[in-house]
Every structure is written in C-alpha cells, then in structure tokens.
C-alpha cells in the first residue's frame, strides 16, 4: 500500500507539472501570436506612410538649422572682430602710456 500511494503521489505531481507546462505553453503561443500581429501591423503602417512628407519635414528642419548656424557664425565673427579691436586699443593705450 505504501508503494502504491507513493506511485500515486508521483503521478499526481507529474500530472500537475504537465498541466502547468501546457498552460505556460499556451500562454507563450498566444503572446507570440499577438506580437506577430503587432509586428505585421507596424510593417503595414510603415509601408503605407507618406515618406515624402517625412523627408520634406526633415529637409525643412535642416534648412532652418543651416540658417541658424549661419546667424551664429556671423555673430561669432562680429565678436571676434570686437575682441581684436579691444586688444589693439589696449595695446595702443599701453604704448601711449610709456
């Protein structure tokens, strides 16, 4: 009787493990199917995107960036010219003071 009850307990444990493994496998399968359908939907959305408007916006942004960089460059050139002027004026004053 003892051996039979031990065998029955082992069978019950194995059955529970099998059921849990089956449930986990079913969950993984449904998750993978959901991920695949989301991936296909994303591919369709990307394929149907209007890329001309995206590239047009990028081109407009890059043109604006170039314009802003030109403004910054001109301001830096003015600052450098003012700095050179101040240096030459201070050198001239030092020479006058001697």
C-alpha positions, 0 to 999 in steps of 0.5 A: 500500500505504501508503494502504491500511494507513493506511485500515486503521489508521483503521478499526481505531481507529474500530472500537475507539472504537465498541466502547468507546462501546457498552460505556460505553453499556451500562454507563450503561443498566444503572446507570440501570436499577438506580437506577430500581429503587432509586428505585421501591423507596424510593417503595414503602417510603415509601408503605407506612410507618406515618406515624402512628407517625412523627408520634406519635414526633415529637409525643412528642419535642416534648412532652418538649422543651416540658417541658424548656424549661419546667424551664429557664425556671423555673430561669432565673427562680429565678436571676434572682430570686437575682441581684436579691436579691444586688444589693439586699443589696449595695446595702443593705450599701453604704448601711449602710456610709456 
